[in-house]
């Protein structure tokens, strides 16, 4: 007997579709764009394909509570995000902005721009000093908005990924943490949450997650966003 799908299956189906089209090289941005309710607050998620994966289940968690958006593209590295931050912010105000960049920054590329291990001559796409400078530029621009800002740590990878190193992710996360603390920006440590899991729900590529993994990520980042929405509604102190 065939299983009958119902409305509760839709968020998971969206995640599965997002993963499928991304794996095939198609543009998954259409799944990230939705009509918004003008009566609800606005949340912006800026990030790479990991954030693209947990945006649909996160949106479902905030259904009838907030409009959850993601830029219509993979925001990739801190370099790209710094260059396109005005484009990602758009013209309308935001109540909460959660952002991240890191996975692409620590990706090792060769002179031709192809992924390559350090042994193969690969170098990190964005050196650590530039990463720090890019984050400062991004933060400076975000601080010009009236939004509550949240930084989300870069997710870990498995050791099967030879052109992204766990030590690099730790170093870049630590650098980002120092910047966010200096600016008084709240940190959601998604990296630590995943590392605490006995068997993280990675896909076979060791970087991206299964539908269950994206749901777990959405569950973890949601409380900080919900609190930020509450803080955003509080009147400013005189």
Buried (B, 14 or more C-beta within 10 A) or exposed (E): EEEEEEEEEEBBEBBBBBBEBBEEEEEBBEBBEBEEEEEBBBBBBBBBBBBBBBBBBBBBBBEEBBBBBBBBBBBBBBBBBBEBBEEBBEEEEBBBBBBBBBBBBBBBBBEEEEBBBEEEEBEBBBEBEBBBBBBBBBBEBBEEBEBBBBBBBBBBBBEEBBBBBBEBBBBBBEBBBEBBEEBEBBBBBBBEBBEEEEEBBBBEEBBBBBBEBBBBBBBBBBEBBBBBBEEBEEEEEE
